[in-house]
Amino acid sequence: MDVHLPKEGKGPFPVLIWFGGIWEASKHVPDLKRFLPFNIAVIGVETRTLTDGVKEKANPPISYVMDDACRAVQFARMNAAKWNLDPKRIALGGGSQGTLPALYVGCSKDRANATASDAVEHFSTAVTCVAAYRSQPSIDPKRMQEWVPGVKWGAPALGCSFEDSLKRYDELVPFIKTWSPDALLHKGAAPIYFENEWGLTQPEGITEGNYTVHSPAWAVGFQKLAQAAGVVCHVKFPDHPTEGYNDIWDFIVKELQAPAP
């Protein structure tokens, strides 16, 4: 974890936790100038990866990523006083593959366990909001192809090839229900904001593989499920603005600046 704190302001500061790559280890953070001047701290998180999960035969590999994402939130909350953070105002986000752990935490029930032997697990995983840029919000292979026909993505999350994930679908349903954000949506889930830089038609000069993985159709499909579950979910892409927010960065700032519940 890399912790970036505002240089001015008294705090405690609301914080954005931003997840990096989940295929290979990496830490990413958005432009800090979008947040530090607004007295919002930023934490860049590098989790264990799908590569680690496959190598160490985790069942399924995505469990490594998702468990680490939850623990990152709990660890930040445990250290809130030390870092001068507001534990009641925590946003999560990521770009492309990094959105998946953010969405998982935001859509899951709170993992706080007051009787755990590990003190970190005593803390809540509840968050203020989730920001998903160029997102892939599901590991369900059938739902992926329903939303974005022809796409093949994320199969190592389940420990097999994409083709095998379709053949073994019934066997893998329990993993999907446990680890896929779309399967975890419930009325208490955090508000979500999706943004994509492309519209619903593939732009010239963009390969089909790149487009299908980053199409806003993922977000549109997810939004329908979220609305049915009573979860606030915004989707922005060219010619499809969102009321009340200019973009994903404006959403994060406004949500974190709102009074904590």
N, C-alpha and C positions, 0 to 999 in steps of 0.2 A: 504494500500500500504506500502510495505517495500522497502526503497530506499538504495541501496548499491553503494557507490561511490568509484572510485579508490583513493588510498591514495597518489599516485604520479601522476605527470603530471599536466599541467596547465588547461586543458580543453579549451573550453567546450567539454564535453565527449559525444560521441554517446551512445545510451542507448538501451538495450534490455528489453522490457516489457514482462513478463512471467505470463501466467494465470494458476491458480490452478483449483481445482475441481468445476464442475458446478452442480453436484447432491447434494452434501453436502458441506458446506462452508470449504474451505481450501486454504492455500497459499503454492505454490511450487516455488522453484527457482532451476535452474540447478547449477552445480558445479561452484561456483564463480571464481575458479582458471582458468576456461576456458576464462574468460572475463576481470576481473579486471586488470590482468597483461598487457593486451592489451589496457588499458585505456578506457575500455568500461564499463559503469555503468549498473547495473541490477536492475529492479524494479519488485518485486513479487506482484501480484494483486489477491485479493479475491473479487469476485463479489457476488451479490445476486445469488441465486441458483434456479434450477428447483423446488426444494422442496418449496422454498419461493413462487415461482410463482404459483404453484398448490394450496398452502395453501391460498394465497391471491387472487386466481381466476384471475390471469393475463391472458389476452387473446391475444396471447398464452403465456404459462409460459416462453418460451425461450426468449421472449422480454426483460425480466428482465436482463438476462445474457448479451445479445447483446448490450442493451442500456448502461449497466455499462461498458462494454469493450470499447465502443466508448468514454465514458466519462473519462475513465482512461487515454486514449491517450491524450484527450483534456486537462485534468488536469495536466498531466506531461508536456505538451507543455506550458501551462500557467505558470508553475513554473520552466521553463527551466533555466531562469537566476538565480533564487534563488538557484537551485540545481547544477548549472554549467553544464547544459546539452546542447547538440546541438539539437535544435528543428527540424533541417532538416535531422537528421539521427536517426530515431527511427525504431527499428525492433520489431516484435511481435513473440511470440512463446508459445507453450504449449505441454504437453504430454497427449496422449489419449484424454479424454474428454475436457481437457484444450485447445486443438487445435481449437475447434469449434469457440469460440469467437475470437481467433486470426485470423482465416481464414475469419470470417464474416467481421471484420474491414478491412482486407486487400483486400477483394473482393468488398466491398461496394463503392458507390460513396462518395465523401467527404461530411461530415455532417456539416462543418463550416456554422454558421448562424450569420452573422454580425449584424442582427437586433434583435436577441434574448434578452430577458430581463435578462437571466442568462449569466454572463460574460464567464463562462466556455465554453458555446456553441459557442462563437465567434471563437474558435480555430479549426484548421484543424484536421481531423482524418486520413489524408494521411500518409502512412508509407513507409519506405525504402524496407522492405521485410518481409516475414512471414515464420517461421520455424515450421513444424508440425511433431511431433514424435509419432509414433504408432497411427495415426490419424483416426478419424471418421469425414469426411469432409462434411456430408450431413445429413439433417433431413427428406429427402424425402424417405418414406418407400418403394416405388416401385423402386426407383433408388438404394437403399441399396441392395435389393434382386436381382437386376440385376447385380450389381457388386459382391456381396458376397451371393450366394444362401443360403437360410436358416437362415441368420442373422436376429435377432430381437433386435433393439437398438433404443434408443432415443425417443420412443413414448411420454413420459411425456413432451417433448419439445412442443408438439402440444396439450397437455392437455387431452390425452386419451391413452388407451392401444394400443400396436402395432397392434393387430388384428383390433381394431376399426379404427385405422388410415388408414388401407387398405380399410375397408368398406366405410369410409367417405371420401375417397381420393378426389373426385371432390369438396367436400365442403371445404377441407383443402388446396387446391391448392393455394389460395391467400396468406395464411400464409407461405407456402413453398417458393413461389416466393419472399416473403418479407424478410424471415429470413434465408434461407438455402444458404450457401456460393456458392455451385455449381450453383444455380439459379442466382447469382449476378455477375458472371464472366463477365468482360468487358475488353476492350483493355487497359484501364488505371489502371487495378488492379496491385497490387504489385507483384514482383517475389516471387515464392513459392518454398520451398524445403521440400519434404517429406522423412522421413527415417523410416524404419521398421526393427526390428531385426530378423524377420522370412521371409522366402521366400514364393513363391506361393503354396507350399505344406505344409500341417500341419505337424510340427515336432513331433517326438515321445515324449511322456510325457507331451504334451500340450493339454489341454482339447479343445474340439470342440468349446465350448462357448467362451473361451478365445481367441482362434485362429481367429474365424470369426470376432470378434470385433476388433482385432488388425492385421488383414491380410493386406498385401500390395496391395491387389486387390482394396481396397478403393482408394488408391493413384493412381493406374494405371488408374482406371476409371475416376477419377477427372482430371488426366493429359490430357486425350484425350479431355475433354471438355475445359480445359484451353488452349490447343494448338489451338483448333478450334476458340477460342475467341481472340487469339493473345497474350496470357499471358504466360510469361516465367514460366515453372514449371518443377522441377527436381524431380526424384524419385529414391531413393537408398534403396536397400535391398540386402541380401547375393547373391553374383554372379551377381549383377546388379549395378555396380558402376556408378558414375556420373562424367562427364568430367569437370575438372576445380575445383572440390571441393572434399575433402577427405570424408567429412561427414556433418551432419547438423550443427555442431558447427563451422567447417571451413567455411561453407557458411555464417553464421551469422557474423563472424569476418571479412571476406573479403568484404561482402556487406557494413558493417558499416564503414570499413576503406577506402572505395572508396570515392573519393571527392563528397561532397554533390551537388545535382543539383542546 
